[in-house]
Amino acid sequence: MRNSSLLKNILIPSRFIALLVMSGVMFTSAELHAREPSLVVLVAVDQLIPDRLTASLPGGLGRLMREGYIYTNATLDHGITSTCPGHVAMATGVNPGKAGIPGNSYIDPAEWRKRYCVDDDKDAYAVLGGKDNRSPEAMLATSLGDWLKQSVPESRVFSVSGKDRAAIALGGHQADGVFWFDRSQSRFTSSKYYVDALPAYVQSFNGTDFFVDGFGGDFPATWTHGPGSKRPDDFPGESQSRGRVSGHILNVGEGAERAGNVYFSPWIDLATLALAKRILVEEQLGKGDATDMLAVSFSATDTVGHLYGPYSAESEDTLARLDKELGDFLEFLDAETGARGYLLALSSDHGVLPLPEWLQKNNQHACPVEPGRMDMEAFGFWNYWHIFWNFTRPFEKPSRLVDFSLGQVTVNKHYAKELGVEVSAVVASLERYLEAQPSIAEAWTLSEILNSNSDLARLYRNSLVPGKSGDLFIQIEESCLLWFEEGTTHGSPYLYDRQVPLIFFGKGIRPGQSDAPVHTIDLAPTLAQLLKLRVPEDLEGQALVLPTGDEAL
């Protein structure tokens, strides 16, 4: 356990001690009493593209657009655009490559198995009630919450999300509580890295059965929504896995089935925000002398967006519900924090490619392959066939020699040696094969990524983790979708996957906007500056100049 102990502040992983000592200063009780704001809130909205936000939205998102300071040209500064790297960039002020996070998953070359960005081999960090282990130990960078607790030990840091990787990445190494929704258990849970047992209020929130006497007991049987303003409810390319039209099955079936239905609906965000409010109340965040921190990552925009695309009736309804709930949450924060107030930043971990069928209808289709959608299973089959034919036939499995993970190809160096095959020959053969495909723009070798001066190489370099990243990075052609037969995804270095909102709001921040080019790695340093925290000297992001009530910082 890393949480409820008097040893909390000295039980810091050894490799982070130097960074934390460098990044913080201690404050006296008198200095703590004067610190404002009382609370800092970090909000991540998964898979949110900027053009979905307008000042006309009636709820909290609209209020942030009207009253916040908005950067209209904010992008990710890395090329592998997925959830784990995106959240890490927001929280740490460094790109995922430097933070040690190559993607949501990667191929472990030593053990030749797929690893998850927040998994852990230590059973001491087991998920409460679950079968896996989870921790932030793969993150080689400290986070905003870590800087806050090092500077002001009395501060408390909590994080909550529908996704474990989002909650853990935002919470960091020294959070007092990190919670997420575990579909296998149909409840919110945590890891023994943070707590030995769930707090009583989280247990009460879960109930004995989340969908009976827990918070989900009042969820409706179906998710009903309007037809949407941009396209019909039923549109080509949408996933049929949970129905393509209103109403979608929601609170029906066995526990795991209900949990899956909720996870792919706006109700996962409703539950996440409800738990965030309960944490604020039960932990009395913002009520002490020190500044506390709450991080909340909303997942439904991503889970729904993958199924139906960003301009669907389902995605529109999901954002509208979040807008309403976030409006109530901001009013709740107004009342709870009082005169000392709160500081809030909102951004996203990545964007998304609209459905290829939508792009074609709107004459935005740039992919050289019709209809712009390449099936992942067929893609994998033909790549493995190439490896089999050239390197492992007649009896060896090609999957023992190469494996794929999130647009990267890793060669099994130990097995290549057994076969008497040069790794460089496998890489070169795959590079030629991939680049001959009309849907592939380029297959980047590590040497090309490290030595090229192009912007694309820089983006991939900022995602590169030696010893974890693959031997080839696959760059698909712009607006081509390497995914399943339905739905959509992200992960490319193109602007539609990298452009995201970035908004600062709250105590002392004047409304306005800037079109200056900024990055999500600037978010944590900017909040740290506003909170007057010391930060590590080797950050890749920078503190942005915001207009405040008194002066520009």
Secondary structure, 3 states (H helix, E strand, C coil): CCCCCCCHHHCCCHHHHHHHHHHCCCCCHHHHHCCCCCEEEEEEECCCCHHHCCCCCCCHHHHHHHHCEEECCEECCCCCCCHHHHHHHHHHCCCHHHHCCCCCEEEECCCCEEEECCECCCHHHEECCCCCEECCCCCCCCCHHHHHHHHCCCCCEEEEECCHHHHHHHHCCCCCEEEEEECCCCEEECECCCCCCCCHHHHHHHCCCCCCCCHHHHCCCEECCCCCCCCCCCCCCCCCCCCCCCCEECCCCCHHHHHHHHHCCCHHHHHHHHHHHHHHHHCCCCCCCCCEEEEEEECHHHHHHHHHCCCCHHHHHHHHHHHHHHHHHHHHHHHHHHHHCEEEEEECCCCCCCCHHHHHHCCCCCCCCCCCEEEHHHHHHHHHHHHHHHHHCCCCCHHHCEEEECCEEEECHHHHHHHCCCHHHHHHHHHHHHHCCCCEEEEEEHHHHHHCCCHHHHHHHCCCCCCCCCCEEEEECCCCEEECCCCCCCCCCCHHHHECCEEEEECCECCEEECCCEEHHHHHHHHHHHCCCCCCCCCCCCCCCCEECCCEC
